[in-house]
Amino acid sequence: MRMHLCIALLGGGLLLGGVVARALPRFAAETGAKCQSCHINPSGGGMRNAFGAQFGREELPVPAWSENSGLEDLAKLMPGFLGVGADFRTLFVVRQIPDSTGKSATIDNEFFQMQGDIDFNLRVAKKVSLYLSKGLYSGFEVFGLFNVLPYDGHIKIGKFVPNYGLKMDDHTAFIRMYTGFSASVGRPEITGVEAAVAPGPITIAGGVYNATDGFGATGGSQKAFLGRAEGLFDLGKKVFFGLGANVFRREQVGGSVMLYGAFGSLGLGRLTLIGEGDFVRTAIPARTTTGALLYVEANYAVVDGVELKAAYDFYDPDKDVKSGATARYSIGAEFFPIGGVEVRPVYRFIIEDPVNVKNNEFDMVFHIYI
């Protein structure tokens, strides 16, 4: 297991250090724009602002197909006082189900409604907004956003997902699942306050939150703390370089969980590279364990509206144990036929240590957004 971990971290380190991945969602690496350039939430993800909605409808799709199907001027159709957004994702998955020996498998398939989010942004004043996002299942964010700090800074107060790591749209990515920030493993939203300033290409953020939320009852007095710093730099000739690091500590009864890691990006015209590496240190009276996570992704725009992608996921729950790691290799494509519509086919090879079974899968995601 140690050798597996060393190879994974070395490969990820070469990519992150030599080509550097990025601190922001993939389109930020491609365009050199920060998350808040396209999203209401400065941390990224969720509702898009007028520029983000226009970018998704005009820059991503196949131009010839989108011309006759797009709305005329989306910016004029979106009111300034109340903004509305939505994301709808349906998954069709074909997977191998291993038998008791792990040497053979049957094939299963099903549809799954991954996401059905609706977002509202109410402008209370020129620099004050009230943001609400409600998911199909349990996802729920509500916060006040105060754009009142110097250097394009802001304060968020309410219930939301802390700004740790890359905001991946794939909730099954190991860097989201095993850090606790994925809706697929529970409720990642916690109540607290987060602030950030962004002098030039640098963004510095920090936050304090409840360690857990009681959802109507008290969650206790334990707290969680965030520190984050990142930069996104324009190197000229459509080359954008990003690098950042963050730490998140969550207190719990009898111990604590500490997350710390780095992330980065590189945009080279039609090629974008992103990556993140994390350690998860869990301390309880009986023992302390440290897990390791790594994610690396490459995307290449073949033509407007069609992108090829490849990704590597790695998770080791305890780096001091020689076995128990899982690696996942993904290859696929993203197709944007018209504005507001995405189709993403991906095949995943899953490799487990020490016993590898037949459990690969094919995912087809249908995404509609505004």
Secondary structure, 3 states (H helix, E strand, C coil): CHHHHHHHHHHHHHHHHHHCCECCCHHHHHHCCCHHHCECCCCCCCCECHHHHHHHHHCCCCHHHHCCCCCCCHHHHCCCCEEEEEEEEEEEEEEEEECCCCCCEEEEEEEEEEEEEEEEEEEEECCEEEEEEECCCCCEEEEEEEEEECCCEEEEEEEECCCCCCCCCCCCCHHHHCCCCCHHHCCCCEEEEEEEECCCCEEEEEEEEECCCCCCCCCCCCEEEEEEEEEEEEEECCEEEEEEEEEEEEEECCEEEEEEEEEEEEEECCEEEEEEEEEEEEECCCCEEEEEEEEEEEEEEEECCEEEEEEEEEEECCCCCCCCCEEEEEEEEEECCCCCEEEEEEEEEEEECCCCCCCCEEEEEEEEEC
